[in-house]
Amino acid sequence: MKIATCEFSPVIAVDRRSGKALHKQVYEAFRAAILASNLRAGQKVPSSRSLALELNISRIPVLTAYSQLLAEGYFEARSGSGTFVSSSLPEQWMSIQQKHTGAPVAGRSGRRLVSRQSVALPEFRGRPWQDKCGPFIVGQVAFDHFPVEVWSRLVSRHVRNARVNSFHYGDAMGSESLRSTVADYLRTARAVHCDASQIMIVGGSQQGLEICARVLLDPGDEVWIEDPGYSAGRSVFALAGCRLVPVSVDAEGLDVSAGIALSRNARVVFVTPSHQFPLGVTMSAPRRLQLLDWAQRSGAWIIEDDYDS
């Protein structure tokens, strides 16, 4: 361990045997000294070069620590004079910082409240058969069939030939070329009449459901959900303030007649027709036509999670 003996000695110590990075050790030592009032507001601190020499370490970790301390307001730089402990550290600010760093302070911390909607959500409990990777795990890539070598070569090629605009914010709808490719696939493989402007690329089904809930639903709207069904999808609609209408699933998929009897004027139906989750049944053609007919007549939206395609 090396300790710096400066005018306010000793406050800085680094241990090369520690698993913690050197810049983190320097940063935390200065911050602790400031919060404990061992360093006074406006007090000058050593230059990065002299401190690095005293600690017998590279100057880079010291510069990194100083940069973070400056960014967080603990230090201030004065042109031509050096680096100083910030002169604008009021007692209230110090008290808040001490609470965050675990230093003992008088009084009780205020309780932070979350929304009533989030409290109303049921506790999430994982299913025993999903605890480990293996067969029947929804969303897991078939690693033994994934073309890793081809994928790696394609990634390397495109990274080497990346253009400047590749590093800017892209289209909010997603890559136009990717959307065009998806549209081509849907037209040929699924007979879906669409173009790239009607497709949005998202990070996963949860993000897609969140966007749908924000755009299509208002608090109080009724939503058909499969019973049993995808619990994380239920949470999205519950957080949107919707009234969930569980609709039973049988050997033909979602029971549309049961849904109409329960809530004829539902705003949205959320289904997994290609491979129902978690039962695995496929919605029959008559049921699909019945669902489309009901949605057309009532002006409802159908949100389909085709997760198994």
URWO-V86140 format. One record per residue. RES is the residue in three letters. OMEGA is omega as a letter, one per 20 degrees, with the letter a starting at -180 (NA if undefined). Layout:
BEGIN
{{RES OMEGA} {RES OMEGA}}
END
This chain:
BEGIN
{{MET r} {LYS a} {ILE r} {ALA r} {THR a} {CYS a} {GLU r} {PHE a} {SER i} {PRO r} {VAL a} {ILE r} {ALA r} {VAL a} {ASP a} {ARG a} {ARG a} {SER r} {GLY a} {LYS a} {ALA a} {LEU a} {HIS r} {LYS r} {GLN r} {VAL r} {TYR a} {GLU r} {ALA r} {PHE a} {ARG r} {ALA r} {ALA r} {ILE a} {LEU r} {ALA a} {SER r} {ASN r} {LEU a} {ARG r} {ALA r} {GLY a} {GLN a} {LYS r} {VAL a} {PRO r} {SER a} {SER a} {ARG a} {SER r} {LEU r} {ALA r} {LEU a} {GLU r} {LEU a} {ASN r} {ILE r} {SER r} {ARG a} {ILE r} {PRO r} {VAL r} {LEU r} {THR r} {ALA r} {TYR r} {SER r} {GLN r} {LEU r} {LEU a} {ALA a} {GLU r} {GLY r} {TYR r} {PHE r} {GLU a} {ALA r} {ARG a} {SER r} {GLY a} {SER r} {GLY a} {THR a} {PHE r} {VAL a} {SER r} {SER a} {SER r} {LEU a} {PRO a} {GLU a} {GLN r} {TRP r} {MET a} {SER r} {ILE a} {GLN r} {GLN r} {LYS a} {HIS a} {THR r} {GLY r} {ALA a} {PRO r} {VAL a} {ALA r} {GLY a} {ARG r} {SER a} {GLY r} {ARG r} {ARG a} {LEU r} {VAL a} {SER r} {ARG r} {GLN a} {SER r} {VAL a} {ALA a} {LEU r} {PRO r} {GLU a} {PHE r} {ARG r} {GLY r} {ARG a} {PRO a} {TRP r} {GLN a} {ASP a} {LYS r} {CYS a} {GLY a} {PRO r} {PHE r} {ILE a} {VAL r} {GLY r} {GLN r} {VAL r} {ALA a} {PHE a} {ASP r} {HIS a} {PHE a} {PRO a} {VAL a} {GLU r} {VAL r} {TRP a} {SER r} {ARG r} {LEU r} {VAL a} {SER a} {ARG a} {HIS r} {VAL r} {ARG a} {ASN a} {ALA r} {ARG a} {VAL a} {ASN r} {SER a} {PHE r} {HIS r} {TYR a} {GLY r} {ASP a} {ALA r} {MET a} {GLY a} {SER a} {GLU r} {SER r} {LEU r} {ARG r} {SER r} {THR r} {VAL r} {ALA r} {ASP r} {TYR a} {LEU r} {ARG a} {THR a} {ALA a} {ARG a} {ALA r} {VAL r} {HIS a} {CYS r} {ASP a} {ALA a} {SER a} {GLN a} {ILE r} {MET r} {ILE a} {VAL a} {GLY a} {GLY a} {SER a} {GLN r} {GLN r} {GLY r} {LEU r} {GLU a} {ILE r} {CYS a} {ALA a} {ARG a} {VAL a} {LEU a} {LEU r} {ASP r} {PRO a} {GLY r} {ASP r} {GLU a} {VAL r} {TRP r} {ILE a} {GLU r} {ASP j} {PRO a} {GLY a} {TYR a} {SER a} {ALA r} {GLY r} {ARG a} {SER r} {VAL a} {PHE r} {ALA r} {LEU r} {ALA r} {GLY a} {CYS r} {ARG a} {LEU r} {VAL r} {PRO r} {VAL a} {SER r} {VAL r} {ASP a} {ALA r} {GLU a} {GLY a} {LEU r} {ASP a} {VAL r} {SER r} {ALA r} {GLY r} {ILE r} {ALA a} {LEU a} {SER a} {ARG a} {ASN r} {ALA a} {ARG a} {VAL r} {VAL r} {PHE a} {VAL r} {THR a} {PRO a} {SER a} {HIS a} {GLN r} {PHE j} {PRO a} {LEU r} {GLY a} {VAL r} {THR a} {MET a} {SER r} {ALA r} {PRO r} {ARG r} {ARG r} {LEU r} {GLN r} {LEU r} {LEU r} {ASP r} {TRP a} {ALA r} {GLN a} {ARG a} {SER a} {GLY a} {ALA r} {TRP r} {ILE r} {ILE a} {GLU r} {ASP a} {ASP a} {TYR a} {ASP a} {SER NA}}
END
